[in-house]
């Protein structure tokens, strides 16, 4: 078996696989044993029709499809080994010629791994960036960690709201005396001084019970 490879566009190659007459005959013989089982020809028992009678009655091409189905996996695998290609998809097959006693020529196209050409990367210089960490950055990080691990506790030693307290409240917002959609909530947690609400709202809660 001889194989030629041609590079196509977009990481695709075409293989031209020449199957010698002996190998093709192996496939045809296998196909005959498969096909004859289901054929009935007058004068012969089912499955006992001689090959030359079968080919004369139905034509040699009756065996071609099954012969190629038998041969293709092995010839394709050998072609891949011969050429060293690295397929990434299932191949497509086209039969260019097939003739008992002469052999067959198969045309196979398949996607392969792309060839990557590296540019010149040795000796490239890059600037090293050094991040300066200030005392303020450290303090912000520590405060953030403290806030993430903070637990709320109930205030027992006083009754008034002070700046920094977290209160749980129900509220309803009004526009022109009418409640507006999305302007109400129950059991809402609010940290006084956080600025989550409209300006002046949180300050007015300071001093209330």
N, C-alpha and C positions, 0 to 999 in steps of 0.2 A: 504494500500500500504506500502511495506517495501523497504528500500533502504540501500545498503551497499556501502561503498566507499573504493577504493584502490588507494594508491598513486603510480604513475608511475614515470618514469624518465622525466627530463626536464620540471618540473612544469606542469605535466599532471596528471589527475586522471581518474579512471574508476568507473563508477556508475553501480551497478547491481540493477535494479528496478523490483520488483515483483508486478505485477498487479493482483489483486484478481479477481475471476470469475465474481462478480457483476459489477465491473468497466469495465471489458472486454466486458461484455454483453451490457453495455451502449454504448460502441464504436461500437459494431457490429450492434446494432439496428439503430444507427445513419447512419452507412454505408449502411444498407439495404434500408433505406428511400431515400438515395441518389442514389444508384445503380438502384433500381427498376424503377425509372422514365424513364430510357432509354432502358429497356429490353422489348422484345416482345417474349412471349411463346405461342405456339398454344393452343387455348382453353381459353386464358385469354386476357382481354383488356390490352393495353399498360399501364404499371405503376400499374397494379392490381395483379401481380403475388404474391401469398403467399410466405412468406420467406422460408418455408420448401420445397416448390416446387423449388424455385430459387436455394437453396443450394443443393438439390438433382440433379437438372439439370446441374449446373455448378460447384458444389463443394463448401464447406464452405470457402475455401481460397479466393473466389472471393470478400469477404468482408474484408479480413485482411488489405489490404493496406489502404483503406479508414477509417477503424476503427482506425488504428494506427495514421493516419494523424489527426484524430479528438482527440485522447487521448493524443498523445505525448506532445503537448504544456503544458497541465495542469499537467501531471505526472512529466514532467521534472522540471517545476517550483516548484512543491511540493518537489521533490528530492533535489533541490538546497537549499530550506529552511530547510529541515530535516538535511542535512549534513553540512550546513554552508559554503560551498565552494563559491569561488568568480570567476566565469568564466570570461575569457577575449576574448573568441572566440565562434564561433558557434559549437555545439556539433556534433559528428558523432554517428550514431545509427546503432546497429546491433541487430537483433531479434534472441535471443537464442532459444526461444520456444514460441509457441502460440497455445492454444487449448481451444475451447469453452467449458465452464463448468469447466475448470481447471484453467484458467488464462493465463498469459504470463510473460515471463522474457525478459527484455530489457537490453542490454549492451551499455552503453554510455561512450564515451571518450571525454574529453574536456580540453583545456588549462586553467589554473587558474593563479592567481597572485602568483609569487614565494614567498616562505618563506625566510625571510632574518634574519640571525642570527648575531646580533651585537657583535663585539668583546668588550673587556674591554677598555673603553675609559675614564672612570672617573679617575682623578688623573694624566692624561698625562700632562707633562710640555712642554712648548714651549718657545723658546728664543724670546724675544721681540726685534725687530730691530728698532733702532731709526735713521732716516735719518738726517744727519747734513747738514744744509743749510748754505753755506758760503755767504759772501758779493758778491763774484764773481758770484755765482749762481743767486743771486737776480738781479745783474746787467745784466746778460745774459737774464733772463726772461723779464726784463723791456725793453731791447733793442729789443727783439723779438716782444713784444707787440707794441712797437713804429713802428717797420718796417711793421707790419701787418696793422697799421692804417695810414701809411704815404700816402700823396697825392702828385703826381708829379705836379709841376708848371713850367710854361715857364720862362726861364731866359731872362730878358729884359735889364739888366744893363751891359752885356758884350757879346762878340761874340765868344770867344775862349772856347774850351772844357777844363774842369778841372777835376782832380781826384775826384771821387764821383758823377759826373754828370751822368745822364741817357740820352743816345743819341738814336735816331731812325735812322737806316741806312739800305741801301741796300748793299749786298755784294755778290761776286762770288769768289769761291776758285778754284785754278788751280793747276794741277800737270803736270810738263813738258809742260807748256803752254796750256794745255787742261783742260776745266772745268770738275770737277769730280761729279758724282751723289751725291745729298744731300749736296752739298757744296755751295748752294746759297739760299738767302732769301731776301725778300723785307719787309720794315717797321719793321725791327727787333729791339726790345728794348734791349739795353745793358748798364749795369751799369759799368762805367769805374773804374777799380780796383777790380772788383768782381772775376776776374780770370776765366771767362766763356770761353774765347777764348784761342787760342794757346799762349804760353808765348811770351811776347813782343808785341803782337798785340795791346792790349788796351793802353799800354804806348805810342805807336806811334800816337795815336789819340789825346793825350793831346797837347793842343796848336793850334789844327786845328780849323777852323770855324765850 
